[in-house]
Structure formats: structure tokens, C-alpha cells
Amino acid sequence: MLRVLAIDDEPLALRQLVSYIQRVPFLQLVAQCQSAIEAQAYVQRGGIDAIFCDINMPDLNGMDFARALDTQAATAPLVVFTTAYSEYAVEGFRVDAVDYLLKPFSFDEFQLSSERLLKRHELIQQAAANTHLAADNAPTDMLFVRADRATQAIPLSSIRYVQGMSEYLRFFTSDRPRPITTLLTMKSLEERLPADRFLRIHRSYIVALAEIRQVTRSRVILTDGTELPVGDNSRAALEAWLNGHSEPAR
């Protein structure tokens, strides 16, 4: 059962959205909100698995609301956008939305999106379970992940950076020619990596601090020349690390 929020500033659209949610057996409506600001209170309490959210809303639009979810809950809810404007589709997927429903959408379309939500939720839950099992007996200098139908041992010292791709991660290491791909979330990985050796610099990237050769306002350049983007939400943490590792000006 997925605990969900419905958000839309148009009463008729919200009523239809709620009726669709109530017709899907594995969805449980927690609340219906006419603004993203109203919905924030429910997210902050926790226990929300997914959100069906309009984009064009006053005060706080759905896209900005979705971008802020990582800071509002220990585990960010999954998002399906509902909107009448197709030009938001690309931007919607940039914030890792599970799906994008273009109004007016049918119940069949809504049901397909709901099934995608359920599948993504189950994958994330399984990844979290695998993470806890592998971590129980793991040496502190090793990371164990499931990849290629086996448990792979990754020395922390070999990790150059990690790329997030939806519910999957790609580990780029110094000792393997190809990245290791595993079913894992960025947030659960952050909790396992030592904060004095790794930093999340973007929604989709975690970097080994020892690999950093150069930093600009928008990019981090690694020792092998790889360039990675710096996200707006991560810039302050990166600057704080730089300030702590820079020699004072003379």
C-alpha cells in the first residue's frame, strides 16, 4: 500500500485526481491539498510514499516543491506530475519524477502511472534491504553491493565518483575499466559513505574528495580530467569543504 498526497489548486482537477486514487487498490489517500505549501506539512511529518502534484500553482509551484523534497523528509516521496502544459515534461524528469500525466488524462493512464510508482517503490525498498544486509558485516573500508548477480566488494579508496540514475547507481572506480551498476538510492549510499572522504556535489553525483583537482562555480574537475556538475543545493557544502582545506591568504 502506497500512502499518497494529491495536490492541485483547481478544485475540479483535484476532485478527479482524488477519485482516481480511490479507485486504485494499492493507493491510500493521506490528504488532498490545494497548494504545495499546504502539502509541505504532511511531507514533514513523514510516512508519505508518493505525491501526485500539479505544476502550475501559486506561491510554490510543483517543480520547486519536488526539488525541495530531499530536505523535507528522511526518505523523499516519489512524484508524478499532473499538468496541462507539455513543455514541463523534460524538466519534470530532470527532478527524477516517476511519471508525467498530461491533462486531461484518463483513468487508464493514471493506473499505468500508479503501477510505475508501485514498481519504483518496491525497487527502492528492496535496494534498502540489500544495503542493510550487506552492511551488517562489512569492513569499514569496504562497500558491498549487489551487481551482476553477485555481491561485489568495492574498496572505498578505489571509488572516484558515483552517478545516480533513477533507482540505480554507477560506481566509477580506479581499479575497474567499467563502472559497477547496482540497485541503490543516492540517499542510502550517502548514509554509508564516510563524510570526511565523500561529498554529494549534485543530485546525481557523489565524489571522492581525494579525487578533486580543481573546482569552479559550476564544475568539479577530477584528477583524471573528468568534469562533474555542481548542483545549486550542494554548492554551500562544497564551498565549506574548500574553505576548510585551503591555506589562508598571505
C-alpha positions, 0 to 999 in steps of 0.5 A, a space after each residue: 500500500 502506497 500512502 499518497 498526497 494529491 495536490 492541485 489548486 483547481 478544485 475540479 482537477 483535484 476532485 478527479 485526481 482524488 477519485 482516481 486514487 480511490 479507485 486504485 487498490 494499492 493507493 491510500 489517500 493521506 490528504 488532498 491539498 490545494 497548494 504545495 505549501 499546504 502539502 509541505 506539512 504532511 511531507 514533514 511529518 513523514 510516512 508519505 510514499 508518493 505525491 501526485 502534484 500539479 505544476 502550475 500553482 501559486 506561491 510554490 509551484 510543483 517543480 520547486 516543491 519536488 526539488 525541495 523534497 530531499 530536505 523535507 523528509 528522511 526518505 523523499 516521496 516519489 512524484 508524478 506530475 499532473 499538468 496541462 502544459 507539455 513543455 514541463 515534461 523534460 524538466 519534470 524528469 530532470 527532478 527524477 519524477 516517476 511519471 508525467 500525466 498530461 491533462 486531461 488524462 484518463 483513468 487508464 493512464 493514471 493506473 499505468 502511472 500508479 503501477 510505475 510508482 508501485 514498481 519504483 517503490 518496491 525497487 527502492 525498498 528492496 535496494 534498502 534491504 540489500 544495503 542493510 544486509 550487506 552492511 551488517 558485516 562489512 569492513 569499514 573500508 569496504 562497500 558491498 553491493 549487489 551487481 551482476 548477480 553477485 555481491 561485489 566488494 568495492 574498496 572505498 579508496 578505489 571509488 572516484 565518483 558515483 552517478 545516480 540514475 533513477 533507482 540505480 547507481 554507477 560506481 566509477 572506480 580506479 581499479 575497474 575499466 567499467 563502472 559497477 551498476 547496482 540497485 541503490 538510492 543516492 540517499 542510502 549510499 550517502 548514509 554509508 559513505 564516510 563524510 570526511 572522504 565523500 561529498 554529494 556535489 549534485 543530485 546525481 553525483 557523489 565524489 571522492 574528495 581525494 579525487 578533486 583537482 580543481 573546482 569552479 562555480 559550476 564544475 568539479 574537475 577530477 584528477 583524471 580530467 573528468 568534469 562533474 556538475 555542481 548542483 545549486 543545493 550542494 554548492 554551500 557544502 562544497 564551498 565549506 569543504 574548500 574553505 576548510 582545506 585551503 591555506 589562508 591568504 598571505 
